[in-house]
């Protein structure tokens, strides 16, 4: 059995998982209009961390990890591996000609330096499924007895590179994003850090942990940036995840979807969920709160899944008003109480990659 907990988020909505979850229950969003935030000085809605006390990427990751470690008995973790999830690392350093520190390998070295007692570090970088995929890797390392525990941390920051990329796709919304909505017109970008600890030892956690049932990844091989029109990759990922965990579709209490608020992604997800007989399961996207945080997205959204399960509360899909997909979805319109035993988290990304993971009480 793989236990999961000791979660943290650092974002514009707070520096702990609890602070972030409380902000979401109140309908607060980290997205703000940033004057001149675009490449051509356009005003953009972004969710960016206030750089108080010079908080930079490495310091933010270290702070997130330390908060998670404070929630466990470190001497009970046993053989521990660090897994880092990111898409771009510190690519912004290239702007200053710092090629050495901009590499992902150097990024991994700098983060792992703060944890000298951890024997091995793995960096997962697979587009926007990186966070969910990192959790799957962590689960598999423990379940195959390669390690006893893993510290999984996901991080990405908004940079000129990422803004320019999505503006080149004409994928940026001029307003606040509207996941799965009829009038959705693109994404907002965000940044953040999230950490989760997984272990085979339940006694390692100071508070009662939840359970990871593992997950699966699949690639639809459709297009470098466009998802499969049939949802094939996401469908195969979810099918394998449920099959391996011996969980039926009717046992899923809630789905934390990817929901970028772009036309093709949201449509693809609706088709994949319909094919899995999950159209009636309560579902949300958190992009209206955090923006798209790239390699941190799957981690941040998984932390909120764990918080939701602890509180037995469904968070509203902010920005959604009217169904805008060909297949109906049970979008959560208002934050409400519900007993949550089994939760499905999904993610999709460029290159046709898709991933899903199950959490259970």
Secondary structure, DSSP 8 states (H G I E B T S, - for coil): -EEEEEEEEEBTTBSSHHHHHHHHHTT----EEETT-STTS--EEEE----GGG--HHHHHHHHHHHHHTTB-GGG--SEEEEEE-SSTTGGGGGGT-TTTTSHHHHHHHHHTT-TT--EEEEE--GGGHHHHHHHHHHHHHHTTS-SEEEEEEEE---HHHHHHHHHTT-B-SS---TTBTT---B-EE-EEEEEEEES-GGGBSS--EEEEEEEEEE----SSS--TT-HHHHHHHHHHHHHHT--GGG--EEE----S-HHHHHHHHHHHHHTT-TTSEEE--HHHH-B-GGGHHHHHHHHHHHHHHHTEE---TT--SB-SSS--EE--S-EE---SEEEEEEEEGGGEEEEEEEE-
